[in-house]
Amino acid sequence: MGVIDGRTWLEHLSPAACWDLLAATPVGRIGVLNDSAPEIYPVNHVVDRQTLVFRTDPGTKLRGLLRSPSVCYEIDGIDPRSATGWSVLVKGRAVQILEPGEVRAASELPLEYWSLGDKAHWIRIVPAQVTGRRIWSRTPSGDDASRRDEPSDDE
């Protein structure tokens, strides 16, 4: 944990904490490339053996994933009143689940999605990197960070 600017605290989250947040947060955003332009889509996901699984229908998102499978995926949580928040970023590769046994196993996962429709295509994100951070303007004890005498990471 460190001080960014004398007022703001930043904590880098452990991989285990990142996976706990991924498992507890049912919706995230996937970044894909479509015709060399980044696009971001919200999706419901489920954690499966330190990968992320979601479903999608044919369209721009699926086409982008199949053409350029390098993706990033983010979840976050914020509280504007207390100026606190956290985020987890997964960088990896999207793989369409096609093998019948894997499709069957994926269909048994507790994936709950909010949009209507069957979502015919299963996608698994295989992470290359999982990072996270938590930020707040008060110390964990509730003291205002600006009143602390601890040096920042820049000092």
C-alpha positions in Angstrom: 0.0 0.0 0.0 1.3 3.4 -0.8 0.4 7.1 -1.0 0.0 8.5 -4.5 -0.2 12.2 -3.9 -0.2 12.7 -0.2 -4.0 12.4 -0.2 -4.8 9.2 -2.0 -4.0 5.6 -1.1 -3.4 2.9 -3.6 -3.2 -0.8 -2.8 -2.2 -3.4 -5.4 -4.4 -6.4 -5.0 -3.1 -10.0 -4.8 -4.0 -12.4 -7.5 -6.2 -14.3 -5.0 -8.0 -11.1 -4.1 -8.5 -10.4 -7.8 -10.1 -13.8 -8.4 -12.3 -13.4 -5.3 -13.6 -10.1 -6.8 -14.1 -11.7 -10.2 -16.1 -14.6 -8.6 -18.2 -12.2 -6.6 -19.0 -9.7 -9.5 -21.3 -11.1 -12.1 -20.9 -8.4 -14.8 -17.8 -6.9 -16.4 -16.7 -5.3 -19.7 -14.8 -7.0 -22.4 -12.5 -5.0 -24.8 -12.2 -6.4 -28.3 -10.8 -5.2 -31.6 -13.2 -4.8 -34.5 -11.6 -3.6 -37.7 -8.6 -2.2 -35.8 -10.9 -0.2 -33.5 -11.3 -1.1 -29.8 -14.9 -1.7 -28.7 -16.1 -2.5 -25.1 -19.2 -4.6 -24.3 -20.8 -5.5 -21.0 -21.1 -9.3 -20.4 -22.1 -11.6 -17.5 -19.4 -14.0 -16.6 -18.6 -16.8 -14.3 -15.2 -17.9 -13.0 -14.1 -21.5 -13.9 -10.7 -22.8 -12.8 -9.1 -19.3 -13.0 -10.6 -18.5 -16.4 -13.7 -16.5 -17.2 -16.6 -17.9 -19.2 -19.5 -16.1 -20.8 -22.0 -16.5 -23.6 -22.7 -14.4 -26.6 -24.8 -14.4 -29.8 -23.5 -13.8 -33.3 -22.7 -10.2 -34.0 -19.9 -7.6 -33.8 -18.6 -8.8 -30.4 -18.2 -12.5 -31.5 -16.8 -11.5 -34.9 -14.2 -9.4 -33.1 -13.3 -12.1 -30.6 -12.9 -14.7 -33.4 -10.8 -12.4 -35.6 -8.6 -11.0 -32.9 -8.7 -13.1 -29.7 -6.4 -10.9 -27.6 -8.8 -9.3 -25.1 -8.9 -7.4 -21.9 -11.7 -7.7 -19.3 -12.4 -5.4 -16.4 -14.7 -5.4 -13.4 -14.8 -2.6 -10.8 -16.7 -1.1 -7.9 -16.9 2.5 -6.8 -18.4 4.5 -4.0 -18.4 8.2 -5.0 -19.5 9.4 -1.5 -16.3 8.0 0.1 -14.1 8.4 -3.0 -13.1 4.8 -2.9 -13.0 2.1 -5.6 -11.3 -0.9 -6.9 -10.7 -2.5 -10.3 -9.5 -5.8 -11.7 -8.1 -6.1 -15.2 -7.7 -9.5 -17.0 -5.5 -9.6 -20.1 -5.7 -12.8 -22.1 -7.0 -14.7 -25.0 -10.6 -15.5 -25.9 -11.3 -19.0 -27.0 -14.6 -20.3 -28.3 -15.7 -23.4 -26.5 -16.7 -25.9 -29.2 -15.9 -29.4 -27.9 -19.2 -31.0 -26.9 -17.9 -32.2 -23.5 -16.6 -28.7 -22.7 -19.8 -27.1 -23.8 -21.7 -29.5 -21.6 -19.4 -28.6 -18.6 -19.8 -24.9 -19.3 -23.6 -25.2 -19.4 -23.5 -26.6 -15.9 -21.6 -23.5 -14.5 -23.7 -21.1 -12.5 -23.7 -18.4 -15.2 -26.6 -16.0 -14.8 -27.0 -13.5 -17.6 -29.3 -10.5 -17.7 -30.2 -10.2 -21.3 -32.8 -12.3 -22.9 -32.0 -15.0 -25.4 -30.2 -18.3 -25.4 -26.7 -17.0 -26.3 -25.5 -19.8 -28.6 -21.7 -19.3 -28.3 -19.6 -20.0 -25.3 -16.4 -18.1 -24.8 -13.6 -18.7 -22.3 -11.0 -16.0 -21.5 -7.7 -17.6 -20.7 -5.7 -15.0 -18.7 -2.1 -14.1 -19.3 -2.2 -11.4 -16.6 -4.6 -10.6 -13.8 -4.0 -7.4 -11.8 -6.1 -5.3 -9.5 -6.0 -2.2 -7.4 -8.0 -0.5 -4.7 -7.9 3.3 -4.2 -9.2 5.5 -1.5 -8.8 9.0 -0.1 -8.8 7.9 3.5 -6.6 5.5 5.3 -7.9 2.1 6.2 -8.5 3.3 9.8 -10.7 6.1 8.5 -8.2 9.0 9.0 -7.9 11.5 6.3 -4.8 10.5 4.2 -3.6 14.1 3.9 -3.0 14.3 7.6 -0.6 11.3 7.6 3.1 12.0 7.7 4.1 8.9 5.6 6.1 9.7 2.4 4.7 9.0 -1.0 6.1 6.5 -3.4 7.8 9.5 -5.2 9.8 10.6 -2.2 
